[in-house]
Amino acid sequence: MSLNLSSTAFAHGGAIPATYTCDGRDVSPPLGWSGIPENTRSLALIVDDPDAPDPAAPQRTWVHWVLYNLSPTTAGLPEAVAMADLPPGTREGTNDWKRTGYGGPCPPIGRHRYFHKLYALDVVLAPLGAPTKTELERAMQGHILAQAELVGTYQRP
């Protein structure tokens, strides 16, 4: 079985409901996963938008959420999960708003794609503070057993 990432809020390639964006409640969507490899010691989650600021002329990837050291025994995260409700041991990284936690889609123009990427790791990472996506990716190098991706799209009304 391969690693799988899904949401009850939107299908892969489908539109992300406004609830999870700056036009709604700006809360994290429910996420579920399965197919965790046997030797997994921790999970990491990165949510980013490679279409910023304009999908017709992207200039950068905007990071919305960074989590690491999630327990491999968890099956997902509920909607609107708060730091206090994350699985024990989970650590948050810094998003591109220069804060920890989830920041929902808020594209200035056009329909953007939002990549939810789940990584199964063969280690529990040493505390990294509140790493950026780049710092977390560097720490994960050589430790990724499997990766799953869920892509949603959003365009402001």
VEXDREN-2710 file (C-alpha; in Angstrom, 1 decimal):
% VEXDREN-2710
k/r/px/py/pz
1/MET/0.0/0.0/0.0
2/SER/1.3/3.5/-0.9
3/LEU/1.1/6.6/1.3
4/ASN/-2.2/8.4/0.6
5/LEU/-3.3/11.9/1.7
6/SER/-6.9/13.1/1.3
7/SER/-9.5/15.5/2.6
8/THR/-13.2/15.2/3.2
9/ALA/-13.5/18.9/2.3
10/PHE/-12.2/18.7/-1.3
11/ALA/-11.1/16.2/-3.9
12/HIS/-7.6/16.0/-5.4
13/GLY/-7.5/18.7/-8.1
14/GLY/-10.8/20.2/-6.8
15/ALA/-11.7/23.6/-5.4
16/ILE/-10.9/24.3/-1.8
17/PRO/-14.1/25.6/0.0
18/ALA/-13.9/29.2/1.1
19/THR/-14.2/28.2/4.7
20/TYR/-10.5/27.3/4.6
21/THR/-9.4/30.6/3.1
22/CYS/-9.0/34.3/4.0
23/ASP/-12.5/34.7/2.5
24/GLY/-14.0/32.4/5.1
25/ARG/-12.9/31.2/8.6
26/ASP/-9.3/30.7/7.5
27/VAL/-9.0/27.4/9.3
28/SER/-7.2/24.3/8.3
29/PRO/-9.1/21.7/6.3
30/PRO/-9.6/18.2/7.6
31/LEU/-6.8/15.9/6.4
32/GLY/-6.6/12.1/6.5
33/TRP/-3.8/9.7/5.5
34/SER/-3.2/6.0/5.2
35/GLY/-0.6/3.6/3.9
36/ILE/2.1/4.7/6.4
37/PRO/5.3/2.7/5.7
38/GLU/6.2/0.2/8.4
39/ASN/9.5/1.8/9.4
40/THR/8.0/5.3/9.7
41/ARG/9.1/7.2/12.9
42/SER/7.5/10.5/12.2
43/LEU/5.5/12.5/9.6
44/ALA/5.9/16.0/8.2
45/LEU/3.3/18.2/6.4
46/ILE/4.0/21.2/4.2
47/VAL/1.3/23.2/2.4
48/ASP/2.4/25.6/-0.3
49/ASP/1.3/27.6/-3.3
50/PRO/3.8/27.6/-6.3
51/ASP/1.6/30.1/-8.2
52/ALA/2.3/33.3/-6.2
53/PRO/1.6/36.0/-6.8
54/ASP/0.0/35.4/-10.3
55/PRO/-0.4/31.9/-11.8
56/ALA/0.2/33.5/-15.3
57/ALA/3.6/34.7/-14.1
58/PRO/4.6/32.9/-10.8
59/GLN/7.5/34.4/-9.0
60/ARG/7.8/32.3/-5.8
61/THR/6.3/29.5/-3.8
62/TRP/4.2/30.8/-0.8
63/VAL/4.3/28.6/2.3
64/HIS/1.0/28.2/4.2
65/TRP/1.7/25.5/6.8
66/VAL/4.7/23.6/8.2
67/LEU/4.4/20.7/10.7
68/TYR/6.9/18.0/11.6
69/ASN/7.3/15.2/14.1
70/LEU/3.6/14.1/13.8
71/SER/3.2/10.7/15.2
72/PRO/2.9/7.9/12.5
73/THR/0.1/6.4/14.6
74/THR/-2.2/9.3/13.8
75/ALA/-4.6/9.0/10.9
76/GLY/-5.0/12.7/10.1
77/LEU/-5.9/16.1/11.4
78/PRO/-9.4/17.5/12.1
79/GLU/-10.7/20.7/10.6
80/ALA/-9.5/23.9/12.3
81/VAL/-6.9/22.0/14.3
82/ALA/-5.2/24.3/16.9
83/MET/-1.6/23.8/18.1
84/ALA/-2.9/22.6/21.5
85/ASP/-4.9/19.9/19.7
86/LEU/-2.1/18.6/17.4
87/PRO/-0.9/15.1/18.2
88/PRO/1.6/15.0/21.1
89/GLY/5.2/15.7/20.0
90/THR/4.1/17.6/16.8
91/ARG/6.1/20.8/16.1
92/GLU/5.1/23.8/14.0
93/GLY/7.3/25.6/11.5
94/THR/7.2/29.1/10.2
95/ASN/5.0/30.0/7.2
96/ASP/5.5/32.9/4.8
97/TRP/3.5/35.2/7.1
98/LYS/6.4/34.8/9.5
99/ARG/4.3/32.9/12.0
100/THR/3.5/29.4/13.0
101/GLY/0.2/27.8/12.3
102/TYR/-2.1/27.5/9.2
103/GLY/-2.6/30.4/6.9
104/GLY/-5.3/29.7/4.3
105/PRO/-5.4/30.5/0.6
106/CYS/-5.7/34.2/-0.2
107/PRO/-4.5/34.6/-3.8
108/PRO/-4.3/38.2/-5.1
109/ILE/-5.2/37.2/-8.6
110/GLY/-6.2/34.1/-10.5
111/ARG/-6.8/30.5/-9.5
112/HIS/-3.9/29.1/-7.5
113/ARG/-2.9/25.5/-6.7
114/TYR/-2.3/24.5/-3.1
115/PHE/0.0/21.5/-2.6
116/HIS/-0.5/19.6/0.7
117/LYS/2.5/17.3/1.0
118/LEU/2.9/14.6/3.5
119/TYR/6.2/12.9/4.2
120/ALA/6.9/9.7/6.0
121/LEU/10.3/9.8/7.7
122/ASP/12.6/7.2/9.2
123/VAL/13.5/9.4/12.1
124/VAL/12.0/11.7/14.7
125/LEU/13.7/15.0/13.8
126/ALA/15.7/16.8/16.4
127/PRO/14.0/20.0/17.6
128/LEU/14.4/22.7/14.9
129/GLY/12.6/25.5/16.6
130/ALA/10.1/26.9/14.2
131/PRO/11.8/26.0/10.9
132/THR/11.0/27.4/7.5
133/LYS/10.0/25.0/4.7
134/THR/13.5/25.1/3.4
135/GLU/15.0/24.3/6.8
136/LEU/12.6/21.4/7.3
137/GLU/13.3/20.0/3.8
138/ARG/17.0/20.2/4.6
139/ALA/16.5/18.3/7.8
140/MET/14.4/15.6/6.1
141/GLN/17.0/14.9/3.4
142/GLY/18.0/11.3/3.3
143/HIS/15.1/10.3/5.7
144/ILE/12.0/10.3/3.4
145/LEU/10.5/6.8/3.1
146/ALA/7.4/8.0/1.2
147/GLN/5.6/11.1/0.1
148/ALA/1.9/11.8/-0.7
149/GLU/0.4/14.9/-2.3
150/LEU/-3.1/16.4/-2.3
151/VAL/-3.7/19.4/-4.5
152/GLY/-6.6/21.8/-4.2
153/THR/-7.3/25.1/-6.0
154/TYR/-8.7/28.4/-5.0
155/GLN/-9.7/31.7/-6.7
156/ARG/-11.1/34.6/-4.8
157/PRO/-14.6/35.7/-5.6
END
